[in-house]
Amino acid sequence: MAYVITAACIGTKDASCTETCPVDCIHPTPDEDGFDAAAQLYIDPDECIDCDACLEACPVSAIFAEADVPSDLVGAIAENAGHFA
């Protein structure tokens, strides 16, 4: 089970989560091409190790465990995975 970044990240992109992720699975980071153009950040579900570090770091509560994504935000699961396809 991976973590998922939802719409609350849109326009915020605080990037605290990218600093705490031990496997660097959250992109784009502030130093990557595309950061300014991206509406939000995304978690690569194939790289995520389910460590909770990003969940605690997010100041806008945009991150959920995949199983805990609210029903009105489930589209974020495919959106995060699709970013890395």
MOPAC internal coordinates of N, CA, C and O (Angstrom, degrees):
PM7 1SCF
backbone

  N    0.0000 0     0.00 0     0.00 0    0    0    0
  C    1.4569 1     0.00 0     0.00 0    1    0    0
  C    1.5232 1   108.60 1     0.00 0    2    1    0
  O    1.2310 1   120.59 1   -51.48 1    3    2    1
  N    1.3040 1   116.47 1   128.52 1    3    2    1
  C    1.4626 1   121.77 1   179.25 1    5    3    2
  C    1.5231 1   110.36 1  -101.53 1    6    5    3
  O    1.2310 1   121.46 1   -10.75 1    7    6    5
  N    1.3035 1   114.82 1   169.25 1    7    6    5
  C    1.4603 1   120.72 1   171.87 1    9    7    6
  C    1.5155 1   108.30 1   -93.37 1   10    9    7
  O    1.2310 1   120.89 1   -22.75 1   11   10    9
  N    1.3305 1   115.91 1   157.25 1   11   10    9
  C    1.4566 1   122.82 1  -173.40 1   13   11   10
  C    1.5259 1   108.78 1  -133.29 1   14   13   11
  O    1.2310 1   120.42 1   -44.35 1   15   14   13
  N    1.3191 1   116.80 1   135.65 1   15   14   13
  C    1.4646 1   121.13 1   174.09 1   17   15   14
  C    1.5228 1   107.77 1   -96.47 1   18   17   15
  O    1.2310 1   120.84 1   -50.51 1   19   18   17
  N    1.3206 1   116.01 1   129.49 1   19   18   17
  C    1.4630 1   122.03 1  -176.15 1   21   19   18
  C    1.5328 1   111.30 1  -105.85 1   22   21   19
  O    1.2310 1   121.01 1     3.15 1   23   22   21
  N    1.3257 1   115.68 1  -176.85 1   23   22   21
  C    1.4615 1   123.58 1  -173.17 1   25   23   22
  C    1.5204 1   115.22 1   -59.08 1   26   25   23
  O    1.2310 1   119.23 1   159.55 1   27   26   25
  N    1.3035 1   119.08 1   -20.45 1   27   26   25
  C    1.4664 1   119.64 1   179.02 1   29   27   26
  C    1.5286 1   111.66 1   -61.46 1   30   29   27
  O    1.2310 1   120.05 1   162.26 1   31   30   29
  N    1.3087 1   117.52 1   -17.74 1   31   30   29
  C    1.4669 1   122.37 1   178.22 1   33   31   30
  C    1.5309 1   111.67 1   -77.13 1   34   33   31
  O    1.2310 1   120.54 1   155.70 1   35   34   33
  N    1.3205 1   116.58 1   -24.30 1   35   34   33
  C    1.4655 1   120.78 1  -176.29 1   37   35   34
  C    1.5273 1   110.17 1   -56.89 1   38   37   35
  O    1.2310 1   121.49 1   -53.86 1   39   38   37
  N    1.2989 1   114.76 1   126.14 1   39   38   37
  C    1.4499 1   120.94 1   179.11 1   41   39   38
  C    1.5159 1   114.50 1    83.52 1   42   41   39
  O    1.2310 1   120.27 1   166.76 1   43   42   41
  N    1.3310 1   117.10 1   -13.24 1   43   42   41
  C    1.4604 1   120.89 1  -178.94 1   45   43   42
  C    1.5175 1   110.72 1   -98.39 1   46   45   43
  O    1.2310 1   120.56 1   121.72 1   47   46   45
  N    1.3137 1   116.53 1   -58.28 1   47   46   45
  C    1.4711 1   123.73 1  -179.62 1   49   47   46
  C    1.5268 1   111.53 1    40.60 1   50   49   47
  O    1.2310 1   120.36 1  -127.83 1   51   50   49
  N    1.3038 1   116.91 1    52.17 1   51   50   49
  C    1.4568 1   122.56 1  -178.39 1   53   51   50
  C    1.5269 1   112.54 1   -57.46 1   54   53   51
  O    1.2310 1   119.83 1   145.30 1   55   54   53
  N    1.3067 1   117.94 1   -34.70 1   55   54   53
  C    1.4676 1   125.56 1   177.52 1   57   55   54
  C    1.5197 1   114.53 1    70.58 1   58   57   55
  O    1.2310 1   119.15 1  -172.55 1   59   58   57
  N    1.3133 1   119.23 1     7.45 1   59   58   57
  C    1.4706 1   120.69 1   173.50 1   61   59   58
  C    1.5201 1   109.78 1   -59.36 1   62   61   59
  O    1.2310 1   120.80 1   145.30 1   63   62   61
  N    1.3170 1   116.08 1   -34.70 1   63   62   61
  C    1.4617 1   120.80 1  -179.35 1   65   63   62
  C    1.5247 1   111.50 1   -63.62 1   66   65   63
  O    1.2310 1   120.13 1   144.32 1   67   66   65
  N    1.3231 1   117.36 1   -35.68 1   67   66   65
  C    1.4656 1   119.51 1  -178.87 1   69   67   66
  C    1.5211 1   111.14 1   -67.37 1   70   69   67
  O    1.2310 1   120.52 1   150.66 1   71   70   69
  N    1.3187 1   116.62 1   -29.34 1   71   70   69
  C    1.4637 1   121.03 1  -179.58 1   73   71   70
  C    1.5189 1   112.33 1   -75.71 1   74   73   71
  O    1.2310 1   120.29 1   152.96 1   75   74   73
  N    1.3253 1   117.05 1   -27.04 1   75   74   73
  C    1.4633 1   120.27 1  -176.76 1   77   75   74
  C    1.5236 1   113.87 1   -95.54 1   78   77   75
  O    1.2310 1   119.94 1   164.92 1   79   78   77
  N    1.3250 1   117.72 1   -15.08 1   79   78   77
  C    1.4593 1   121.05 1  -176.95 1   81   79   78
  C    1.5332 1   110.53 1   -69.52 1   82   81   79
  O    1.2310 1   119.90 1   -60.98 1   83   82   81
  N    1.3365 1   117.80 1   119.02 1   83   82   81
  C    1.4704 1   120.04 1  -177.67 1   85   83   82
  C    1.5266 1   114.34 1   -73.96 1   86   85   83
  O    1.2310 1   119.91 1   164.67 1   87   86   85
  N    1.3374 1   117.77 1   -15.33 1   87   86   85
  C    1.4619 1   119.89 1  -178.73 1   89   87   86
  C    1.5313 1   112.73 1  -115.31 1   90   89   87
  O    1.2310 1   120.19 1  -171.60 1   91   90   89
  N    1.3059 1   117.24 1     8.40 1   91   90   89
  C    1.4660 1   122.57 1   177.32 1   93   91   90
  C    1.5230 1   112.79 1    51.57 1   94   93   91
  O    1.2310 1   120.60 1  -128.68 1   95   94   93
  N    1.3263 1   116.46 1    51.32 1   95   94   93
  C    1.4664 1   119.90 1  -178.83 1   97   95   94
  C    1.5266 1   113.18 1  -101.39 1   98   97   95
  O    1.2310 1   119.93 1  -173.84 1   99   98   97
  N    1.3343 1   117.74 1     6.16 1   99   98   97
  C    1.4594 1   121.69 1  -179.75 1  101   99   98
  C    1.5268 1   108.41 1  -106.74 1  102  101   99
  O    1.2310 1   121.58 1   -53.92 1  103  102  101
  N    1.3384 1   114.58 1   126.08 1  103  102  101
  C    1.4633 1   120.67 1  -175.45 1  105  103  102
  C    1.5177 1   110.63 1  -142.39 1  106  105  103
  O    1.2310 1   119.26 1   -20.49 1  107  106  105
  N    1.3035 1   119.02 1   159.51 1  107  106  105
  C    1.4509 1   125.38 1    -7.77 1  109  107  106
  C    1.5268 1   111.23 1   -76.90 1  110  109  107
  O    1.2310 1   121.12 1   -31.81 1  111  110  109
  N    1.3072 1   115.47 1   148.19 1  111  110  109
  C    1.4607 1   120.56 1   175.43 1  113  111  110
  C    1.5264 1   107.72 1   -85.50 1  114  113  111
  O    1.2310 1   120.24 1   -17.62 1  115  114  113
  N    1.3168 1   117.14 1   162.38 1  115  114  113
  C    1.4696 1   119.31 1  -178.48 1  117  115  114
  C    1.5322 1   114.73 1   -57.36 1  118  117  115
  O    1.2310 1   119.65 1   156.12 1  119  118  117
  N    1.3156 1   118.27 1   -23.88 1  119  118  117
  C    1.4635 1   120.49 1  -179.69 1  121  119  118
  C    1.5287 1   113.61 1   -95.52 1  122  121  119
  O    1.2310 1   119.96 1  -174.71 1  123  122  121
  N    1.3367 1   117.67 1     5.29 1  123  122  121
  C    1.4638 1   121.48 1   179.40 1  125  123  122
  C    1.5296 1   111.10 1   -97.82 1  126  125  123
  O    1.2310 1   121.46 1   -29.24 1  127  126  125
  N    1.3196 1   114.81 1   150.76 1  127  126  125
  C    1.4559 1   119.54 1   171.72 1  129  127  126
  C    1.5241 1   108.33 1   -59.86 1  130  129  127
  O    1.2310 1   120.48 1   -39.29 1  131  130  129
  N    1.2958 1   116.69 1   140.71 1  131  130  129
  C    1.4530 1   121.13 1   177.91 1  133  131  130
  C    1.5100 1   114.75 1    94.67 1  134  133  131
  O    1.2310 1   119.78 1   172.11 1  135  134  133
  N    1.3257 1   118.03 1    -7.89 1  135  134  133
  C    1.4683 1   119.43 1  -179.08 1  137  135  134
  C    1.5228 1   111.01 1   -60.45 1  138  137  135
  O    1.2310 1   120.31 1   131.49 1  139  138  137
  N    1.3193 1   117.01 1   -48.51 1  139  138  137
  C    1.4688 1   119.83 1  -177.32 1  141  139  138
  C    1.5213 1   112.11 1   -65.00 1  142  141  139
  O    1.2310 1   119.84 1   145.87 1  143  142  141
  N    1.3084 1   117.90 1   -34.13 1  143  142  141
  C    1.4650 1   122.04 1  -178.15 1  145  143  142
  C    1.5219 1   113.46 1   -79.72 1  146  145  143
  O    1.2310 1   120.13 1   155.90 1  147  146  145
  N    1.3172 1   117.37 1   -24.10 1  147  146  145
  C    1.4694 1   120.61 1  -177.53 1  149  147  146
  C    1.5287 1   110.61 1   -71.67 1  150  149  147
  O    1.2310 1   120.81 1   -42.63 1  151  150  149
  N    1.3050 1   116.06 1   137.37 1  151  150  149
  C    1.4620 1   120.81 1   178.50 1  153  151  150
  C    1.5204 1   111.34 1   -72.03 1  154  153  151
  O    1.2310 1   120.90 1   147.61 1  155  154  153
  N    1.3355 1   115.89 1   -32.39 1  155  154  153
  C    1.4547 1   120.92 1  -178.19 1  157  155  154
  C    1.5179 1   109.17 1  -152.90 1  158  157  155
  O    1.2310 1   120.85 1    -0.90 1  159  158  157
  N    1.3181 1   115.98 1   179.10 1  159  158  157
  C    1.4634 1   121.71 1   175.52 1  161  159  158
  C    1.5205 1   108.82 1   -96.61 1  162  161  159
  O    1.2310 1   120.50 1   -18.86 1  163  162  161
  N    1.3315 1   116.66 1   161.14 1  163  162  161
  C    1.4552 1   122.52 1  -176.74 1  165  163  162
  C    1.5166 1   110.24 1  -136.74 1  166  165  163
  O    1.2310 1   120.79 1   -31.30 1  167  166  165
  N    1.3303 1   116.09 1   148.70 1  167  166  165
  C    1.4617 1   122.14 1   176.98 1  169  167  166
  C    1.5230 1   108.83 1  -107.18 1  170  169  167
  O    1.2310 1   120.93 1   -52.37 1  171  170  169
  N    1.3250 1   115.82 1   127.63 1  171  170  169
  C    1.4636 1   121.44 1   177.81 1  173  171  170
  C    1.5302 1   107.95 1   -75.16 1  174  173  171
  O    1.2310 1   119.78 1   -67.08 1  175  174  173
  N    1.3378 1   118.02 1   112.92 1  175  174  173
  C    1.4601 1   120.26 1  -176.18 1  177  175  174
  C    1.5243 1   113.91 1   -66.44 1  178  177  175
  O    1.2310 1   120.15 1   157.55 1  179  178  177
  N    1.3253 1   117.31 1   -22.45 1  179  178  177
  C    1.4588 1   120.25 1   179.36 1  181  179  178
  C    1.5271 1   112.06 1   -80.56 1  182  181  179
  O    1.2310 1   120.14 1   159.10 1  183  182  181
  N    1.3095 1   117.34 1   -20.90 1  183  182  181
  C    1.4591 1   121.86 1  -178.62 1  185  183  182
  C    1.5303 1   112.99 1  -101.12 1  186  185  183
  O    1.2310 1   119.96 1   156.37 1  187  186  185
  N    1.3165 1   117.68 1   -23.63 1  187  186  185
  C    1.4664 1   122.79 1  -176.99 1  189  187  186
  C    1.5335 1   110.72 1   -61.56 1  190  189  187
  O    1.2310 1   120.72 1   -47.36 1  191  190  189
  N    1.3360 1   116.22 1   132.64 1  191  190  189
  C    1.4695 1   121.14 1   179.78 1  193  191  190
  C    1.5282 1   112.64 1  -106.20 1  194  193  191
  O    1.2310 1   120.17 1  -167.46 1  195  194  193
  N    1.3148 1   117.28 1    12.54 1  195  194  193
  C    1.4702 1   122.79 1   175.62 1  197  195  194
  C    1.5245 1   113.37 1    58.14 1  198  197  195
  O    1.2310 1   120.65 1  -134.81 1  199  198  197
  N    1.3090 1   116.36 1    45.19 1  199  198  197
  C    1.4684 1   119.70 1  -174.36 1  201  199  198
  C    1.5252 1   114.65 1   -90.31 1  202  201  199
  O    1.2310 1   119.27 1   167.45 1  203  202  201
  N    1.3213 1   118.99 1   -12.55 1  203  202  201
  C    1.4776 1   123.38 1  -179.47 1  205  203  202
  C    1.5204 1   114.58 1    80.11 1  206  205  203
  O    1.2310 1   118.75 1   172.95 1  207  206  205
  N    1.3068 1   119.98 1    -7.05 1  207  206  205
  C    1.4654 1   120.69 1  -175.50 1  209  207  206
  C    1.5262 1   111.74 1   -59.95 1  210  209  207
  O    1.2310 1   119.98 1   137.93 1  211  210  209
  N    1.3140 1   117.65 1   -42.07 1  211  210  209
  C    1.4592 1   121.14 1  -178.71 1  213  211  210
  C    1.5259 1   111.88 1   -68.03 1  214  213  211
  O    1.2310 1   121.05 1   142.96 1  215  214  213
  N    1.3020 1   115.60 1   -37.04 1  215  214  213
  C    1.4645 1   121.25 1  -179.52 1  217  215  214
  C    1.5215 1   110.79 1   -57.58 1  218  217  215
  O    1.2310 1   120.65 1   133.88 1  219  218  217
  N    1.2971 1   116.37 1   -46.12 1  219  218  217
  C    1.4634 1   121.62 1  -179.38 1  221  219  218
  C    1.5257 1   111.89 1   -71.03 1  222  221  219
  O    1.2310 1   119.93 1   150.98 1  223  222  221
  N    1.3227 1   117.73 1   -29.02 1  223  222  221
  C    1.4682 1   121.47 1  -175.56 1  225  223  222
  C    1.5253 1   113.93 1   -81.97 1  226  225  223
  O    1.2310 1   119.85 1   158.45 1  227  226  225
  N    1.3127 1   117.89 1   -21.55 1  227  226  225
  C    1.4656 1   121.10 1  -174.26 1  229  227  226
  C    1.5331 1   111.44 1   -72.19 1  230  229  227
  O    1.2310 1   120.23 1   -61.52 1  231  230  229
  N    1.3402 1   117.16 1   118.48 1  231  230  229
  C    1.4642 1   119.91 1  -177.57 1  233  231  230
  C    1.5313 1   114.18 1   -77.95 1  234  233  231
  O    1.2310 1   120.21 1   169.12 1  235  234  233
  N    1.3380 1   117.21 1   -10.88 1  235  234  233
  C    1.4696 1   119.61 1  -178.11 1  237  235  234
  C    1.5300 1   112.67 1  -115.52 1  238  237  235
  O    1.2310 1   120.28 1  -167.76 1  239  238  237
  N    1.3202 1   117.07 1    12.24 1  239  238  237
  C    1.4750 1   122.54 1   178.38 1  241  239  238
  C    1.5254 1   112.40 1    53.00 1  242  241  239
  O    1.2310 1   120.84 1  -135.00 1  243  242  241
  N    1.3219 1   116.00 1    45.00 1  243  242  241
  C    1.4605 1   121.24 1  -179.21 1  245  243  242
  C    1.5192 1   113.00 1   -91.49 1  246  245  243
  O    1.2310 1   119.89 1   173.10 1  247  246  245
  N    1.3278 1   117.82 1    -6.90 1  247  246  245
  C    1.4609 1   121.29 1  -172.95 1  249  247  246
  C    1.5242 1   110.63 1  -108.59 1  250  249  247
  O    1.2310 1   121.52 1   -45.62 1  251  250  249
  N    1.3309 1   114.70 1   134.38 1  251  250  249
  C    1.4615 1   122.17 1   179.53 1  253  251  250
  C    1.5190 1   109.64 1  -135.63 1  254  253  251
  O    1.2310 1   120.69 1   -28.36 1  255  254  253
  N    1.3233 1   116.28 1   151.64 1  255  254  253
  C    1.4538 1   119.80 1   166.34 1  257  255  254
  C    1.5269 1   106.43 1   -64.04 1  258  257  255
  O    1.2310 1   120.17 1   -36.36 1  259  258  257
  N    1.3079 1   117.27 1   143.64 1  259  258  257
  C    1.4639 1   120.53 1  -176.65 1  261  259  258
  C    1.5244 1   112.35 1   -50.61 1  262  261  259
  O    1.2310 1   119.78 1   138.24 1  263  262  261
  N    1.3094 1   118.02 1   -41.76 1  263  262  261
  C    1.4663 1   121.96 1  -179.28 1  265  263  262
  C    1.5239 1   112.86 1   -69.70 1  266  265  263
  O    1.2310 1   120.15 1   162.98 1  267  266  265
  N    1.3283 1   117.32 1   -17.02 1  267  266  265
  C    1.4615 1   121.54 1  -176.49 1  269  267  266
  C    1.5274 1   113.81 1  -106.32 1  270  269  267
  O    1.2310 1   119.87 1  -174.39 1  271  270  269
  N    1.3245 1   117.84 1     5.61 1  271  270  269
  C    1.4647 1   119.75 1   179.41 1  273  271  270
  C    1.5286 1   107.99 1   -63.48 1  274  273  271
  O    1.2310 1   120.02 1   -52.29 1  275  274  273
  N    1.3352 1   117.56 1   127.71 1  275  274  273
  C    1.4710 1   119.97 1   179.34 1  277  275  274
  C    1.5260 1   111.23 1   -57.65 1  278  277  275
  O    1.2310 1   120.64 1   -32.14 1  279  278  277
  N    1.3138 1   116.38 1   147.86 1  279  278  277
  C    1.4622 1   121.23 1  -173.94 1  281  279  278
  C    1.5269 1   112.74 1   -57.49 1  282  281  279
  O    1.2310 1   119.68 1   148.64 1  283  282  281
  N    1.3143 1   118.22 1   -31.36 1  283  282  281
  C    1.4588 1   120.09 1  -179.97 1  285  283  282
  C    1.5360 1   112.78 1   -78.73 1  286  285  283
  O    1.2310 1   120.31 1   175.91 1  287  286  285
  N    1.3226 1   117.01 1    -4.09 1  287  286  285
  C    1.4650 1   121.24 1  -178.59 1  289  287  286
  C    1.5302 1   113.38 1  -120.71 1  290  289  287
  O    1.2310 1   119.83 1  -169.03 1  291  290  289
  N    1.3360 1   117.93 1    10.97 1  291  290  289
  C    1.4674 1   120.48 1  -175.51 1  293  291  290
  C    1.5212 1   113.36 1   -61.29 1  294  293  291
  O    1.2310 1   119.74 1   158.11 1  295  294  293
  N    1.3037 1   118.10 1   -21.89 1  295  294  293
  C    1.4649 1   120.76 1   176.80 1  297  295  294
  C    1.5181 1   112.14 1   -61.17 1  298  297  295
  O    1.2310 1   120.40 1   158.03 1  299  298  297
  N    1.3309 1   116.85 1   -21.97 1  299  298  297
  C    1.4609 1   121.16 1   179.48 1  301  299  298
  C    1.5247 1   111.71 1   -65.88 1  302  301  299
  O    1.2310 1   119.76 1   154.54 1  303  302  301
  N    1.3163 1   118.07 1   -25.46 1  303  302  301
  C    1.4675 1   121.06 1   179.22 1  305  303  302
  C    1.5289 1   109.56 1   -62.30 1  306  305  303
  O    1.2310 1   120.36 1   128.86 1  307  306  305
  N    1.3153 1   116.91 1   -51.14 1  307  306  305
  C    1.4575 1   121.45 1   179.34 1  309  307  306
  C    1.5296 1   111.35 1   -69.12 1  310  309  307
  O    1.2310 1   120.36 1   145.81 1  311  310  309
  N    1.3332 1   116.93 1   -34.19 1  311  310  309
  C    1.4608 1   120.68 1   179.80 1  313  311  310
  C    1.5282 1   111.06 1   -64.50 1  314  313  311
  O    1.2310 1   120.43 1   136.60 1  315  314  313
  N    1.3425 1   116.79 1   -43.40 1  315  314  313
  C    1.4625 1   119.73 1   177.45 1  317  315  314
  C    1.5119 1   110.89 1   -62.98 1  318  317  315
  O    1.2310 1   119.92 1   131.98 1  319  318  317
  N    1.3191 1   117.75 1   -48.02 1  319  318  317
  C    1.4600 1   121.17 1   179.60 1  321  319  318
  C    1.5210 1   111.51 1   -63.32 1  322  321  319
  O    1.2310 1   120.74 1   140.15 1  323  322  321
  N    1.3201 1   116.18 1   -39.85 1  323  322  321
  C    1.4553 1   121.14 1  -179.38 1  325  323  322
  C    1.5194 1   113.82 1   -64.08 1  326  325  323
  O    1.2310 1   120.60 1   151.05 1  327  326  325
  N    1.3090 1   116.46 1   -28.95 1  327  326  325
  C    1.4665 1   120.14 1   178.64 1  329  327  326
  C    1.5238 1   111.31 1   -61.90 1  330  329  327
  O    1.2310 1   120.55 1   152.66 1  331  330  329
  N    1.3214 1   116.56 1   -27.34 1  331  330  329
  C    1.4694 1   121.70 1  -176.58 1  333  331  330
  C    1.5209 1   113.04 1  -102.22 1  334  333  331
  O    1.2310 1   120.28 1   178.95 1  335  334  333
  N    1.3222 1   117.08 1    -1.05 1  335  334  333
  C    1.4814 1   120.62 1  -178.78 1  337  335  334
  C    1.5108 1   111.98 1   -72.80 1  338  337  335
  O    1.2310 1   120.10 1   180.00 1  339  338  337

